[in-house]
Structures are given as C-alpha cells and as structure tokens.
Amino acid sequence: MTDLTMPRAREILAKHVTKEHLLTHSLAVSAAMGALAAHFNADVEHWQAIGYLHDVDYEKFPEQHCGHVAELLAGEGVADADIRAIISHGWGICSDVEPLSELERSLFTVDELTGIVSACALMRPTGISDMEVKSVKKKFRDHRFAAGCNRDIIQKGCDMLGMELGEVIELTIAGMREQSGALGLGPKE
C-alpha cells in the first residue's frame, strides 16, 4: 500500500464516475479537504485524494452509496484506513461507520457544505472570488436554499471537529477558491 495521491485518485475515480456534476462535486470536496488538512497540519494531498474519491460508488450504486466502496477500492491498493474514511462520510445516512479522526470528521462535514458554498458562489457575479463567510451563513439559515444540503449533518460535523460553523465555512471557501476555474465558480464574464 502506498499513500493515496491526487493522480492516483483521479485515475481510480475515472474508472467509476463519468457524470460531470459528480466529478465537479468530487473536486469541490477535494479542495475543501485540502484546506482542512492545512488547518490541522496534516498531509494536504492525501486529504485531497480522499475527498476526491469520496463518492467513488455513487454513480453506479446511488441507492447503496458507501456500500460498494470497499470492493471498488480494495483491488486498487487503497489502504483500509482510507477506505474506512471514505465510508464514514455517509455516517447516519447510508453507513454505520462513525467518523472518528480529524480526516473522517472533516470529510463528513464538508461533503454537504460544499454544495451550499457552490450554490452561493453561482448566484454571485464575482463567483467565489470575494465571497465572505457571512453570505454563506445567511443562506445556510434559509433551508429552502440548496435544500438538498443537510444542515444538521454540517453542524454535527462542526461540533465533532470542535470548530465553529463560520471557521469551517471560511476554510471551505478558501479551498474551493483555489479551484474556482475548474469548479466553474470564477467571476462571470
């Protein structure tokens, strides 16, 4: 087993995911995970790779999401701890694996949060380039906005990390801002 890298994660994900919106979401989560890794003084590329692979089984098995991660990744030389981390992001929804490490708790939290941040950025002429935490927090309170994003999970994740919602939003924005072009969240021309 070697450490999971972004090139390897891209190679693996390409075998299982073809839908553009899923690839974009994977990149958003990867970007947010990189920012959280830096915050926790962890291996940024490793956390990004975990974030990139987190929905590896979703396109093929949407009704059994997280249930096929192990079979898809075990043959790829992905470490058991990384497989566990990926499965744990579905805790309480489609998995009974509780996120315990900072990596797992971060993934659990930012998976849903990236959807709200993306939706906020898409509404703005300047995209994510100058978006502030308060803008996202305002939309966070409006449950009709990005209604598919579960705020309870995000808040539970923040609590598990021992972080304020605003701090996690700030890190998520910062990470996603670095990938704004690839995410389609840059300023509108």
Wavefront OBJ file of the C-alpha trace (Angstrom):
o trace
v 0.000 0.000 0.000
v 1.287 3.410 -0.923
v -0.063 6.757 0.166
v -3.020 7.829 -1.916
v -2.103 10.732 -4.214
v -4.265 13.002 -6.354
v -3.021 11.490 -9.651
v -3.885 8.031 -8.335
v -7.284 9.218 -7.047
v -8.073 10.742 -10.454
v -7.088 7.504 -12.175
v -9.325 5.430 -9.893
v -12.316 7.781 -9.996
v -12.221 7.908 -13.812
v -12.998 4.168 -13.842
v -16.214 4.617 -11.866
v -17.551 8.152 -12.363
v -18.366 9.817 -15.684
v -21.077 12.362 -14.822
v -19.742 15.900 -14.897
v -21.675 17.105 -11.835
v -20.267 14.244 -9.750
v -16.728 14.995 -10.913
v -17.210 18.682 -10.077
v -18.553 17.788 -6.636
v -15.582 15.471 -6.085
v -13.204 18.309 -6.932
v -15.049 20.710 -4.602
v -14.830 18.271 -1.700
v -11.173 17.599 -2.523
v -10.420 21.333 -2.468
v -12.195 21.821 0.863
v -10.393 18.809 2.328
v -7.053 20.320 1.326
v -7.839 23.474 3.269
v -8.896 21.494 6.334
v -5.760 19.357 6.106
v -3.640 22.508 6.135
v -5.614 23.747 9.149
v -4.895 20.514 11.022
v -1.251 20.365 9.831
v -1.998 17.115 8.011
v -0.973 15.754 4.598
v -2.824 18.078 2.206
v -2.542 15.911 -0.908
v -3.656 12.790 0.948
v -6.746 14.525 2.328
v -7.492 15.972 -1.129
v -7.264 12.495 -2.640
v -9.667 11.084 -0.028
v -12.073 13.935 -0.765
v -11.793 13.334 -4.487
v -12.657 9.634 -4.114
v -15.413 10.007 -1.519
v -18.290 9.292 -3.941
v -16.499 6.552 -5.923
v -19.517 4.215 -5.769
v -22.309 6.795 -6.066
v -22.820 6.801 -9.840
v -23.064 3.017 -10.116
v -24.836 2.378 -6.799
v -26.777 5.508 -5.751
v -29.231 3.502 -3.647
v -26.402 1.630 -1.908
v -23.949 4.531 -1.616
v -20.941 3.710 0.611
v -21.876 0.033 0.426
v -19.580 -0.692 -2.521
v -16.588 1.497 -1.665
v -14.527 -1.361 -0.222
v -14.996 -3.640 -3.223
v -14.152 -0.855 -5.695
v -11.059 0.373 -3.837
v -9.537 -2.723 -2.219
v -8.235 -4.005 -5.563
v -6.711 -0.594 -6.295
v -4.255 -0.793 -3.413
v -6.094 1.810 -1.344
v -5.319 1.425 2.359
v -8.030 0.098 4.670
v -7.874 3.300 6.739
v -8.588 5.374 3.613
v -11.484 3.104 2.641
v -12.880 3.457 6.152
v -12.539 7.255 5.950
v -14.484 7.338 2.688
v -17.249 5.082 4.019
v -17.539 7.162 7.205
v -18.708 10.253 5.295
v -22.105 8.547 4.953
v -22.487 8.000 8.707
v -26.116 8.053 9.785
v -27.327 8.260 6.171
v -26.024 5.242 4.308
v -23.246 3.954 6.580
v -22.888 2.946 10.218
v -19.153 3.770 10.274
v -18.755 6.725 12.622
v -16.171 9.359 11.634
v -13.546 9.370 14.390
v -10.379 11.033 13.062
v -9.988 14.665 12.012
v -9.794 13.467 8.397
v -13.032 11.482 8.680
v -14.885 14.216 10.538
v -13.721 16.817 8.023
v -14.985 14.743 5.097
v -18.307 14.151 6.863
v -18.695 17.915 7.345
v -17.560 19.386 4.032
v -19.377 16.915 1.752
v -22.679 18.720 2.310
v -21.149 22.150 2.935
v -19.500 22.347 -0.493
v -22.974 22.205 -2.050
v -24.119 25.302 -0.174
v -20.869 27.157 -0.889
v -21.128 26.281 -4.609
v -24.761 27.390 -4.797
v -23.902 30.710 -3.110
v -20.987 31.300 -5.482
v -23.095 30.537 -8.565
v -25.522 33.316 -7.600
v -22.835 35.974 -7.447
v -21.413 37.888 -10.435
v -17.974 37.615 -8.839
v -18.432 33.929 -8.017
v -16.384 32.652 -5.104
v -13.559 35.160 -5.678
v -14.644 37.591 -2.945
v -17.368 35.613 -1.205
v -17.483 36.062 2.547
v -18.475 33.722 5.354
v -21.448 35.898 6.329
v -23.005 35.435 2.852
v -22.854 31.659 3.203
v -24.108 31.737 6.806
v -27.119 33.783 5.722
v -28.005 31.228 3.046
v -27.221 28.392 5.483
v -30.114 29.552 7.661
v -32.520 29.509 4.670
v -33.450 25.841 4.389
v -35.110 26.415 1.012
v -31.757 27.469 -0.458
v -29.719 24.465 -1.645
v -32.423 22.398 0.029
v -30.679 19.116 -0.760
v -27.767 20.015 1.525
v -28.321 18.719 5.042
v -27.539 21.492 7.522
v -27.873 19.157 10.517
v -25.035 16.988 9.194
v -22.850 20.049 8.599
v -23.479 21.361 12.120
v -22.953 17.913 13.636
v -19.647 17.670 11.763
v -18.536 21.089 13.001
v -19.392 20.047 16.549
v -17.448 16.790 16.134
v -14.441 18.798 14.900
v -14.780 21.234 17.790
v -14.983 24.100 15.304
v -17.425 26.934 14.734
v -19.529 26.768 11.581
v -18.029 30.048 10.341
v -14.498 28.706 10.660
v -15.325 25.609 8.606
v -17.127 27.734 6.006
v -14.069 30.001 5.769
v -11.742 27.066 5.173
v -14.140 25.531 2.639
v -14.378 28.790 0.697
v -10.581 29.176 0.745
v -10.016 25.652 -0.547
v -12.661 25.910 -3.246
v -11.418 29.356 -4.299
v -8.120 27.741 -5.334
v -10.069 25.550 -7.778
v -12.618 28.199 -8.791
v -11.910 27.915 -12.529
v -12.236 24.133 -12.648
v -15.356 24.335 -10.449
v -16.991 26.967 -12.672
v -17.164 29.356 -9.715
v -14.991 32.174 -11.018
v -16.263 35.670 -11.878
v -18.829 35.759 -14.664
v -17.611 37.451 -17.820
l 1 2 3 4 5 6 7 8 9 10 11 12 13 14 15 16 17 18 19 20 21 22 23 24 25 26 27 28 29 30 31 32 33 34 35 36 37 38 39 40 41 42 43 44 45 46 47 48 49 50 51 52 53 54 55 56 57 58 59 60 61 62 63 64 65 66 67 68 69 70 71 72 73 74 75 76 77 78 79 80 81 82 83 84 85 86 87 88 89 90 91 92 93 94 95 96 97 98 99 100 101 102 103 104 105 106 107 108 109 110 111 112 113 114 115 116 117 118 119 120 121 122 123 124 125 126 127 128 129 130 131 132 133 134 135 136 137 138 139 140 141 142 143 144 145 146 147 148 149 150 151 152 153 154 155 156 157 158 159 160 161 162 163 164 165 166 167 168 169 170 171 172 173 174 175 176 177 178 179 180 181 182 183 184 185 186 187 188 189
